[in-house]
Amino acid sequence: MTSRDFVKRAMEHIKELGKDMSNEDYSNSLEQLAYELETERQEVNWQLLTSENKFV
């Protein structure tokens, strides 16, 4: 699966989860999701850096 396919499938699932939410609730959920994704991305980058014995 390519990165694009992964994101497309994830977005389809997210939209399905949010279909019964109000626009405000869905927007708030997306904002929280964006925060969680950024946190996860930072953690993965940190793991990559430390596994290569490189530090920022």
Phi and psi in radians as a Rosetta constraint file:
Dihedral C 1 N 2 CA 2 C 2 CIRCULARHARMONIC -1.396 0.35
Dihedral N 2 CA 2 C 2 N 3 CIRCULARHARMONIC 2.904 0.35
Dihedral C 2 N 3 CA 3 C 3 CIRCULARHARMONIC -1.035 0.35
Dihedral N 3 CA 3 C 3 N 4 CIRCULARHARMONIC -0.704 0.35
Dihedral C 3 N 4 CA 4 C 4 CIRCULARHARMONIC -1.098 0.35
Dihedral N 4 CA 4 C 4 N 5 CIRCULARHARMONIC -0.760 0.35
Dihedral C 4 N 5 CA 5 C 5 CIRCULARHARMONIC -1.099 0.35
Dihedral N 5 CA 5 C 5 N 6 CIRCULARHARMONIC -0.730 0.35
Dihedral C 5 N 6 CA 6 C 6 CIRCULARHARMONIC -1.029 0.35
Dihedral N 6 CA 6 C 6 N 7 CIRCULARHARMONIC -0.843 0.35
Dihedral C 6 N 7 CA 7 C 7 CIRCULARHARMONIC -1.145 0.35
Dihedral N 7 CA 7 C 7 N 8 CIRCULARHARMONIC -0.733 0.35
Dihedral C 7 N 8 CA 8 C 8 CIRCULARHARMONIC -1.054 0.35
Dihedral N 8 CA 8 C 8 N 9 CIRCULARHARMONIC -0.799 0.35
Dihedral C 8 N 9 CA 9 C 9 CIRCULARHARMONIC -1.136 0.35
Dihedral N 9 CA 9 C 9 N 10 CIRCULARHARMONIC -0.717 0.35
Dihedral C 9 N 10 CA 10 C 10 CIRCULARHARMONIC -1.101 0.35
Dihedral N 10 CA 10 C 10 N 11 CIRCULARHARMONIC -0.755 0.35
Dihedral C 10 N 11 CA 11 C 11 CIRCULARHARMONIC -1.144 0.35
Dihedral N 11 CA 11 C 11 N 12 CIRCULARHARMONIC -0.664 0.35
Dihedral C 11 N 12 CA 12 C 12 CIRCULARHARMONIC -1.059 0.35
Dihedral N 12 CA 12 C 12 N 13 CIRCULARHARMONIC -0.734 0.35
Dihedral C 12 N 13 CA 13 C 13 CIRCULARHARMONIC -1.168 0.35
Dihedral N 13 CA 13 C 13 N 14 CIRCULARHARMONIC -0.751 0.35
Dihedral C 13 N 14 CA 14 C 14 CIRCULARHARMONIC -1.076 0.35
Dihedral N 14 CA 14 C 14 N 15 CIRCULARHARMONIC -0.773 0.35
Dihedral C 14 N 15 CA 15 C 15 CIRCULARHARMONIC -1.095 0.35
Dihedral N 15 CA 15 C 15 N 16 CIRCULARHARMONIC -0.680 0.35
Dihedral C 15 N 16 CA 16 C 16 CIRCULARHARMONIC -1.111 0.35
Dihedral N 16 CA 16 C 16 N 17 CIRCULARHARMONIC -0.756 0.35
Dihedral C 16 N 17 CA 17 C 17 CIRCULARHARMONIC -1.098 0.35
Dihedral N 17 CA 17 C 17 N 18 CIRCULARHARMONIC -0.577 0.35
Dihedral C 17 N 18 CA 18 C 18 CIRCULARHARMONIC -1.651 0.35
Dihedral N 18 CA 18 C 18 N 19 CIRCULARHARMONIC 0.043 0.35
Dihedral C 18 N 19 CA 19 C 19 CIRCULARHARMONIC -1.078 0.35
Dihedral N 19 CA 19 C 19 N 20 CIRCULARHARMONIC -0.481 0.35
Dihedral C 19 N 20 CA 20 C 20 CIRCULARHARMONIC -1.717 0.35
Dihedral N 20 CA 20 C 20 N 21 CIRCULARHARMONIC 0.087 0.35
Dihedral C 20 N 21 CA 21 C 21 CIRCULARHARMONIC -1.523 0.35
Dihedral N 21 CA 21 C 21 N 22 CIRCULARHARMONIC 2.706 0.35
Dihedral C 21 N 22 CA 22 C 22 CIRCULARHARMONIC -1.211 0.35
Dihedral N 22 CA 22 C 22 N 23 CIRCULARHARMONIC 2.832 0.35
Dihedral C 22 N 23 CA 23 C 23 CIRCULARHARMONIC -1.026 0.35
Dihedral N 23 CA 23 C 23 N 24 CIRCULARHARMONIC -0.675 0.35
Dihedral C 23 N 24 CA 24 C 24 CIRCULARHARMONIC -1.147 0.35
Dihedral N 24 CA 24 C 24 N 25 CIRCULARHARMONIC -0.800 0.35
Dihedral C 24 N 25 CA 25 C 25 CIRCULARHARMONIC -1.124 0.35
Dihedral N 25 CA 25 C 25 N 26 CIRCULARHARMONIC -0.710 0.35
Dihedral C 25 N 26 CA 26 C 26 CIRCULARHARMONIC -1.125 0.35
Dihedral N 26 CA 26 C 26 N 27 CIRCULARHARMONIC -0.752 0.35
Dihedral C 26 N 27 CA 27 C 27 CIRCULARHARMONIC -1.074 0.35
Dihedral N 27 CA 27 C 27 N 28 CIRCULARHARMONIC -0.755 0.35
Dihedral C 27 N 28 CA 28 C 28 CIRCULARHARMONIC -1.106 0.35
Dihedral N 28 CA 28 C 28 N 29 CIRCULARHARMONIC -0.700 0.35
Dihedral C 28 N 29 CA 29 C 29 CIRCULARHARMONIC -1.124 0.35
Dihedral N 29 CA 29 C 29 N 30 CIRCULARHARMONIC -0.715 0.35
Dihedral C 29 N 30 CA 30 C 30 CIRCULARHARMONIC -1.131 0.35
Dihedral N 30 CA 30 C 30 N 31 CIRCULARHARMONIC -0.650 0.35
Dihedral C 30 N 31 CA 31 C 31 CIRCULARHARMONIC -1.104 0.35
Dihedral N 31 CA 31 C 31 N 32 CIRCULARHARMONIC -0.779 0.35
Dihedral C 31 N 32 CA 32 C 32 CIRCULARHARMONIC -1.109 0.35
Dihedral N 32 CA 32 C 32 N 33 CIRCULARHARMONIC -0.720 0.35
Dihedral C 32 N 33 CA 33 C 33 CIRCULARHARMONIC -1.073 0.35
Dihedral N 33 CA 33 C 33 N 34 CIRCULARHARMONIC -0.733 0.35
Dihedral C 33 N 34 CA 34 C 34 CIRCULARHARMONIC -1.036 0.35
Dihedral N 34 CA 34 C 34 N 35 CIRCULARHARMONIC -0.730 0.35
Dihedral C 34 N 35 CA 35 C 35 CIRCULARHARMONIC -1.091 0.35
Dihedral N 35 CA 35 C 35 N 36 CIRCULARHARMONIC -0.810 0.35
Dihedral C 35 N 36 CA 36 C 36 CIRCULARHARMONIC -1.111 0.35
Dihedral N 36 CA 36 C 36 N 37 CIRCULARHARMONIC -0.690 0.35
Dihedral C 36 N 37 CA 37 C 37 CIRCULARHARMONIC -1.138 0.35
Dihedral N 37 CA 37 C 37 N 38 CIRCULARHARMONIC -0.728 0.35
Dihedral C 37 N 38 CA 38 C 38 CIRCULARHARMONIC -1.129 0.35
Dihedral N 38 CA 38 C 38 N 39 CIRCULARHARMONIC -0.720 0.35
Dihedral C 38 N 39 CA 39 C 39 CIRCULARHARMONIC -1.072 0.35
Dihedral N 39 CA 39 C 39 N 40 CIRCULARHARMONIC -0.768 0.35
Dihedral C 39 N 40 CA 40 C 40 CIRCULARHARMONIC -1.121 0.35
Dihedral N 40 CA 40 C 40 N 41 CIRCULARHARMONIC -0.730 0.35
Dihedral C 40 N 41 CA 41 C 41 CIRCULARHARMONIC -1.086 0.35
Dihedral N 41 CA 41 C 41 N 42 CIRCULARHARMONIC -0.727 0.35
Dihedral C 41 N 42 CA 42 C 42 CIRCULARHARMONIC -1.125 0.35
Dihedral N 42 CA 42 C 42 N 43 CIRCULARHARMONIC -0.706 0.35
Dihedral C 42 N 43 CA 43 C 43 CIRCULARHARMONIC -1.104 0.35
Dihedral N 43 CA 43 C 43 N 44 CIRCULARHARMONIC -0.772 0.35
Dihedral C 43 N 44 CA 44 C 44 CIRCULARHARMONIC -1.125 0.35
Dihedral N 44 CA 44 C 44 N 45 CIRCULARHARMONIC -0.743 0.35
Dihedral C 44 N 45 CA 45 C 45 CIRCULARHARMONIC -1.090 0.35
Dihedral N 45 CA 45 C 45 N 46 CIRCULARHARMONIC -0.708 0.35
Dihedral C 45 N 46 CA 46 C 46 CIRCULARHARMONIC -1.079 0.35
Dihedral N 46 CA 46 C 46 N 47 CIRCULARHARMONIC -0.772 0.35
Dihedral C 46 N 47 CA 47 C 47 CIRCULARHARMONIC -1.083 0.35
Dihedral N 47 CA 47 C 47 N 48 CIRCULARHARMONIC -0.702 0.35
Dihedral C 47 N 48 CA 48 C 48 CIRCULARHARMONIC -1.112 0.35
Dihedral N 48 CA 48 C 48 N 49 CIRCULARHARMONIC -0.775 0.35
Dihedral C 48 N 49 CA 49 C 49 CIRCULARHARMONIC -1.126 0.35
Dihedral N 49 CA 49 C 49 N 50 CIRCULARHARMONIC -0.779 0.35
Dihedral C 49 N 50 CA 50 C 50 CIRCULARHARMONIC -1.298 0.35
Dihedral N 50 CA 50 C 50 N 51 CIRCULARHARMONIC -0.500 0.35
Dihedral C 50 N 51 CA 51 C 51 CIRCULARHARMONIC -1.257 0.35
Dihedral N 51 CA 51 C 51 N 52 CIRCULARHARMONIC -0.376 0.35
Dihedral C 51 N 52 CA 52 C 52 CIRCULARHARMONIC -1.696 0.35
Dihedral N 52 CA 52 C 52 N 53 CIRCULARHARMONIC 0.165 0.35
Dihedral C 52 N 53 CA 53 C 53 CIRCULARHARMONIC 1.021 0.35
Dihedral N 53 CA 53 C 53 N 54 CIRCULARHARMONIC 0.609 0.35
Dihedral C 53 N 54 CA 54 C 54 CIRCULARHARMONIC -2.053 0.35
Dihedral N 54 CA 54 C 54 N 55 CIRCULARHARMONIC 2.448 0.35
Dihedral C 54 N 55 CA 55 C 55 CIRCULARHARMONIC -2.210 0.35
Dihedral N 55 CA 55 C 55 N 56 CIRCULARHARMONIC 2.523 0.35
